[in-house]
């Protein structure tokens, strides 16, 4: 029961934090967050088929292999917040991601979700392997956001005139 409450909280609660951001900031960073979630869903589907883990508890059974509550909730929104606070300072962005990816993939969130709540069990991948994948995805989405900023720069100039 506690594990399902935790998963519902991870899915829903982060969305309420968007009320603290300006609409323009959400629109600016949402494409990168959607790409990040898409990449994470792809990774989760591949990992599911490679037996990286077994998901024992799910609140969205039709999205069980994709760990829907995390990818569509916490992960997506945290990505927006990370970009909001760090975009334009790559090394600060990378350091922030390394710390948060460590917390999710290695300790304490991984420990809480696997050992205490029994939500999933790693099988053929180590926490450090997941950590490396998460950091790699964070670099990819930073490059994507940088590309988006360049693509939309002419449009931003036009709207200011």
One Martini backbone bead per residue (centre of mass of N, CA, C, O) as a GRO file, in nm:
protein
  161
    1UNK     BB    1   0.058   0.062  -0.023
    2UNK     BB    2   0.300   0.260   0.009
    3UNK     BB    3   0.404   0.220  -0.281
    4UNK     BB    4   0.152   0.339  -0.424
    5UNK     BB    5   0.159   0.615  -0.295
    6UNK     BB    6   0.437   0.688  -0.398
    7UNK     BB    7   0.370   0.665  -0.703
    8UNK     BB    8   0.145   0.879  -0.705
    9UNK     BB    9   0.324   1.107  -0.604
   10UNK     BB   10   0.534   1.097  -0.837
   11UNK     BB   11   0.317   1.162  -1.058
   12UNK     BB   12   0.159   1.428  -0.933
   13UNK     BB   13   0.308   1.641  -0.748
   14UNK     BB   14   0.512   1.781  -0.949
   15UNK     BB   15   0.296   1.938  -1.120
   16UNK     BB   16   0.237   2.162  -0.899
   17UNK     BB   17   0.517   2.316  -0.931
   18UNK     BB   18   0.448   2.475  -1.200
   19UNK     BB   19   0.306   2.723  -1.056
   20UNK     BB   20   0.605   2.855  -0.993
   21UNK     BB   21   0.613   2.907  -1.294
   22UNK     BB   22   0.652   3.038  -1.584
   23UNK     BB   23   0.521   2.984  -1.886
   24UNK     BB   24   0.780   3.042  -2.055
   25UNK     BB   25   0.957   2.828  -1.906
   26UNK     BB   26   0.794   2.582  -1.973
   27UNK     BB   27   0.804   2.615  -2.285
   28UNK     BB   28   1.117   2.610  -2.306
   29UNK     BB   29   1.163   2.310  -2.142
   30UNK     BB   30   0.959   2.089  -2.238
   31UNK     BB   31   1.095   1.953  -2.485
   32UNK     BB   32   1.332   1.831  -2.321
   33UNK     BB   33   1.153   1.671  -2.123
   34UNK     BB   34   1.017   1.497  -2.337
   35UNK     BB   35   1.270   1.371  -2.447
   36UNK     BB   36   1.364   1.247  -2.182
   37UNK     BB   37   1.115   1.066  -2.145
   38UNK     BB   38   1.141   0.915  -2.409
   39UNK     BB   39   1.423   0.797  -2.355
   40UNK     BB   40   1.334   0.652  -2.094
   41UNK     BB   41   1.126   0.470  -2.220
   42UNK     BB   42   1.314   0.328  -2.413
   43UNK     BB   43   1.506   0.223  -2.202
   44UNK     BB   44   1.293   0.065  -2.036
   45UNK     BB   45   1.214  -0.129  -2.264
   46UNK     BB   46   1.489  -0.250  -2.308
   47UNK     BB   47   1.544  -0.330  -2.011
   48UNK     BB   48   1.305  -0.520  -1.986
   49UNK     BB   49   1.405  -0.716  -2.219
   50UNK     BB   50   1.700  -0.747  -2.060
   51UNK     BB   51   1.647  -0.779  -1.752
   52UNK     BB   52   1.731  -0.541  -1.549
   53UNK     BB   53   1.433  -0.568  -1.432
   54UNK     BB   54   1.171  -0.587  -1.183
   55UNK     BB   55   0.839  -0.501  -1.168
   56UNK     BB   56   0.625  -0.518  -0.880
   57UNK     BB   57   0.505  -0.215  -0.883
   58UNK     BB   58   0.195  -0.072  -1.021
   59UNK     BB   59  -0.035   0.193  -1.136
   60UNK     BB   60   0.039   0.135  -1.458
   61UNK     BB   61   0.014  -0.151  -1.618
   62UNK     BB   62   0.041  -0.054  -1.929
   63UNK     BB   63   0.338   0.091  -1.815
   64UNK     BB   64   0.533  -0.096  -1.662
   65UNK     BB   65   0.801  -0.106  -1.840
   66UNK     BB   66   0.820   0.235  -1.813
   67UNK     BB   67   0.770   0.363  -1.542
   68UNK     BB   68   0.535   0.586  -1.552
   69UNK     BB   69   0.541   0.752  -1.284
   70UNK     BB   70   0.833   0.860  -1.323
   71UNK     BB   71   0.839   0.961  -1.624
   72UNK     BB   72   0.553   1.137  -1.603
   73UNK     BB   73   0.658   1.289  -1.350
   74UNK     BB   74   0.929   1.349  -1.194
   75UNK     BB   75   1.125   1.351  -1.437
   76UNK     BB   76   0.995   1.572  -1.610
   77UNK     BB   77   0.991   1.803  -1.393
   78UNK     BB   78   1.286   1.798  -1.301
   79UNK     BB   79   1.398   1.880  -1.573
   80UNK     BB   80   1.283   2.163  -1.576
   81UNK     BB   81   1.418   2.261  -1.312
   82UNK     BB   82   1.708   2.220  -1.395
   83UNK     BB   83   1.700   2.414  -1.633
   84UNK     BB   84   1.608   2.666  -1.484
   85UNK     BB   85   1.874   2.672  -1.286
   86UNK     BB   86   2.122   2.578  -1.521
   87UNK     BB   87   2.097   2.703  -1.781
   88UNK     BB   88   2.418   2.803  -1.931
   89UNK     BB   89   2.566   2.598  -1.712
   90UNK     BB   90   2.697   2.310  -1.772
   91UNK     BB   91   2.857   2.223  -1.514
   92UNK     BB   92   2.621   2.266  -1.323
   93UNK     BB   93   2.429   2.077  -1.464
   94UNK     BB   94   2.603   1.822  -1.444
   95UNK     BB   95   2.633   1.816  -1.138
   96UNK     BB   96   2.334   1.802  -1.074
   97UNK     BB   97   2.286   1.537  -1.229
   98UNK     BB   98   2.483   1.360  -1.079
   99UNK     BB   99   2.350   1.383  -0.806
  100UNK     BB  100   2.057   1.295  -0.887
  101UNK     BB  101   2.134   1.028  -1.027
  102UNK     BB  102   2.257   0.903  -0.780
  103UNK     BB  103   2.004   0.915  -0.601
  104UNK     BB  104   1.839   0.728  -0.793
  105UNK     BB  105   2.047   0.486  -0.879
  106UNK     BB  106   2.182   0.441  -0.580
  107UNK     BB  107   2.146   0.692  -0.352
  108UNK     BB  108   1.834   0.657  -0.184
  109UNK     BB  109   1.603   0.582  -0.386
  110UNK     BB  110   1.680   0.301  -0.468
  111UNK     BB  111   1.668   0.184  -0.186
  112UNK     BB  112   1.374   0.254  -0.130
  113UNK     BB  113   1.240   0.113  -0.383
  114UNK     BB  114   1.376  -0.170  -0.341
  115UNK     BB  115   1.413  -0.241  -0.027
  116UNK     BB  116   1.155  -0.104   0.117
  117UNK     BB  117   0.911  -0.110  -0.120
  118UNK     BB  118   0.936  -0.315  -0.370
  119UNK     BB  119   0.907  -0.203  -0.675
  120UNK     BB  120   1.197  -0.313  -0.749
  121UNK     BB  121   1.447  -0.530  -0.930
  122UNK     BB  122   1.756  -0.584  -0.990
  123UNK     BB  123   1.943  -0.794  -1.226
  124UNK     BB  124   2.146  -0.699  -1.504
  125UNK     BB  125   2.199  -0.431  -1.335
  126UNK     BB  126   2.354  -0.170  -1.203
  127UNK     BB  127   2.348   0.123  -1.050
  128UNK     BB  128   2.596   0.231  -1.218
  129UNK     BB  129   2.476   0.176  -1.497
  130UNK     BB  130   2.234   0.366  -1.467
  131UNK     BB  131   2.390   0.619  -1.406
  132UNK     BB  132   2.534   0.637  -1.684
  133UNK     BB  133   2.275   0.662  -1.850
  134UNK     BB  134   2.161   0.920  -1.715
  135UNK     BB  135   2.398   1.107  -1.781
  136UNK     BB  136   2.384   1.074  -2.085
  137UNK     BB  137   2.098   1.187  -2.118
  138UNK     BB  138   2.162   1.470  -2.002
  139UNK     BB  139   2.351   1.551  -2.233
  140UNK     BB  140   2.157   1.521  -2.468
  141UNK     BB  141   1.943   1.734  -2.363
  142UNK     BB  142   2.134   1.974  -2.362
  143UNK     BB  143   2.193   1.978  -2.661
  144UNK     BB  144   1.900   2.010  -2.745
  145UNK     BB  145   1.847   2.280  -2.600
  146UNK     BB  146   2.066   2.436  -2.751
  147UNK     BB  147   1.941   2.397  -3.027
  148UNK     BB  148   1.670   2.531  -2.967
  149UNK     BB  149   1.783   2.811  -2.903
  150UNK     BB  150   1.890   2.856  -3.194
  151UNK     BB  151   1.629   2.813  -3.355
  152UNK     BB  152   1.455   3.041  -3.173
  153UNK     BB  153   1.609   3.311  -3.186
  154UNK     BB  154   1.477   3.458  -3.430
  155UNK     BB  155   1.190   3.455  -3.306
  156UNK     BB  156   1.255   3.626  -3.055
  157UNK     BB  157   1.335   3.882  -3.211
  158UNK     BB  158   1.062   3.928  -3.361
  159UNK     BB  159   0.879   3.956  -3.097
  160UNK     BB  160   1.029   4.222  -2.989
  161UNK     BB  161   0.954   4.423  -3.243
   0.00000   0.00000   0.00000
